[in-house]
């Protein structure tokens, strides 16, 4: 992974929003102050400090439409100790994320 950086408030806000959608208390899922960006931050994915070798599944997957009208799949994952692992963004055309989503822009699937 790359250099660690401080987590941004908009990332924390999105994670807390997603946890709240699952009726989970964000206080039960502490977030490290330092995160690793995947792909140099191109798509917005970050590692939240869990054990990357102990992926235990997705907590929630939602969508967002970037400003260029390209769909983005956002997934919050956990490790086998119940800690947050990743906030993963996948822009379907693999292009750079143009605008970071706010909770009101999130689209929930069926």
ABEGO torsion letter per residue (X at the ends): XBBBBBBBAAAAAAAAAAAAAAGBBAAABBBBABBBBBGGGAAGBBBAGBBAAABAEBABBBBBBBAAGBBBBBBBBBBAAGBBABBBBBBAAGBBBABBBBAAABBBBX
